């Protein structure tokens, strides 16, 4: 059973849109990080979909694996930074951190 490329691209666009919406509208640092991860996953889905659609594009799957590794490292570093910011400011709200001196 083959899923049409258009369906996969539509799912990827929905994931990307949800991620951008979370980054723009939410003020909690962890939710913003989750939005960034959704954006990364949407890009990975596009890479895998296009490499599956054209068998000569195996680099898409390898690049997707690379992006997953980078996203995992980014998540670990970002969560460590959020923990340190929370310890210092006693909040994870980005608006309160920006206005606190």
NORRAKA-V633333 format. One record per residue. RES is the residue in one letter. SS is DSSP state (alpha for helix, beta for strand, coil for the rest). Layout:
RES|SS, RES|SS
This chain:
X|coil, X|coil, X|coil, X|coil, X|alpha, X|alpha, X|alpha, X|alpha, X|alpha, X|alpha, X|alpha, X|alpha, X|alpha, X|alpha, X|alpha, X|alpha, X|alpha, X|alpha, X|alpha, X|alpha, X|alpha, X|alpha, X|alpha, X|alpha, X|alpha, X|coil, X|coil, X|beta, X|alpha, X|alpha, X|alpha, X|alpha, X|alpha, X|alpha, X|alpha, X|alpha, X|alpha, X|alpha, X|alpha, X|alpha, X|alpha, X|alpha, X|alpha, X|alpha, X|alpha, X|alpha, X|alpha, X|alpha, X|alpha, X|alpha, X|alpha, X|alpha, X|alpha, X|coil, X|coil, X|coil, X|coil, X|coil, X|alpha, X|alpha, X|alpha, X|alpha, X|alpha, X|alpha, X|alpha, X|alpha, X|alpha, X|alpha, X|alpha, X|alpha, X|alpha, X|alpha, X|alpha, X|alpha, X|alpha, X|alpha, X|alpha, X|alpha, X|alpha, X|alpha, X|alpha, X|alpha, X|alpha, X|alpha, X|alpha, X|alpha, X|alpha, X|alpha, X|alpha, X|coil, X|coil, X|coil, X|beta, X|alpha, X|alpha, X|alpha, X|alpha, X|alpha, X|alpha, X|coil, X|coil
